[in-house]
Amino acid sequence: MGAAYEEMMQEEEGGCSTPTRNECRIPAVPSTCPPPPPRKKPFSRGKKRGPPKNAYFQSPEIELLFAMFMGSRI
């Protein structure tokens, strides 16, 4: 039985431990944080639009539909 066996037996007797060598250490993180993301600009709808030039579309079928719907409720 060689030196490797003796080393393994010492590790088993001592239990597990955290490596302490400098090679195993986590590198230090800079203490400054990155800047926050820029804020989104509020949604702007622009200036209010007026009614269309040709007026609104008026379909007789829509009026009939509403008349039928209201008539069935009464």
C-alpha positions as CSV (number, residue, x, y, z in Angstrom):
1,M,0.0,0.0,0.0
2,G,1.4,3.3,-1.1
3,A,1.3,6.9,-0.3
4,A,-1.9,7.4,-2.3
5,Y,-3.7,5.0,0.0
6,E,-2.4,6.6,3.1
7,E,-3.5,10.1,1.8
8,M,-7.0,8.7,1.0
9,M,-7.3,7.2,4.5
10,Q,-6.4,10.5,6.1
11,E,-9.1,12.3,4.0
12,E,-11.7,9.8,5.0
13,E,-10.8,10.1,8.7
14,G,-10.8,13.9,8.6
15,G,-14.1,14.1,6.7
16,C,-14.8,16.5,3.9
17,S,-13.5,20.0,3.9
18,T,-13.7,23.1,1.6
19,P,-10.6,23.6,-0.5
20,T,-8.5,26.6,0.8
21,R,-6.0,27.0,-1.9
22,N,-5.9,30.3,-3.8
23,E,-6.5,28.4,-7.0
24,C,-9.9,27.3,-5.7
25,R,-11.2,30.6,-4.5
26,I,-13.9,32.5,-6.3
27,P,-12.5,35.7,-7.8
28,A,-13.6,39.0,-6.2
29,V,-16.5,40.8,-7.8
30,P,-16.2,44.6,-8.4
31,S,-18.1,46.4,-5.7
32,T,-19.9,48.8,-8.1
33,C,-23.2,47.7,-9.6
34,P,-24.1,48.4,-13.3
35,P,-26.4,51.3,-13.9
36,P,-30.2,50.7,-14.0
37,P,-31.8,50.3,-17.5
38,P,-33.1,53.5,-19.0
39,R,-36.7,54.3,-18.4
40,K,-39.2,53.8,-21.2
41,K,-40.7,56.9,-22.6
42,P,-44.4,57.3,-21.9
43,F,-46.6,56.4,-24.8
44,S,-47.8,59.5,-26.6
45,R,-51.0,59.3,-28.7
46,G,-50.1,62.6,-30.3
47,K,-52.7,65.3,-31.0
48,K,-56.3,64.3,-30.9
49,R,-57.7,63.6,-34.3
50,G,-61.0,65.0,-35.5
51,P,-63.8,63.1,-37.3
52,P,-63.0,61.7,-40.8
53,K,-63.4,64.0,-43.8
54,N,-66.0,61.8,-45.4
55,A,-68.0,61.4,-42.1
56,Y,-68.6,58.1,-40.5
57,F,-69.9,55.2,-42.5
58,Q,-73.6,54.7,-41.8
59,S,-75.0,51.3,-42.9
60,P,-78.7,50.7,-42.9
61,E,-78.0,47.1,-41.9
62,I,-76.5,48.2,-38.6
63,E,-79.6,50.2,-37.7
64,L,-81.8,47.3,-38.6
65,L,-79.7,45.0,-36.4
66,F,-80.0,47.3,-33.5
67,A,-83.8,47.7,-34.0
68,M,-84.2,43.9,-34.1
69,F,-82.1,43.4,-31.0
70,M,-83.9,46.1,-29.0
71,G,-87.3,44.8,-30.2
72,S,-86.6,41.3,-28.9
73,R,-85.7,42.7,-25.5
74,I,-88.9,44.7,-25.0
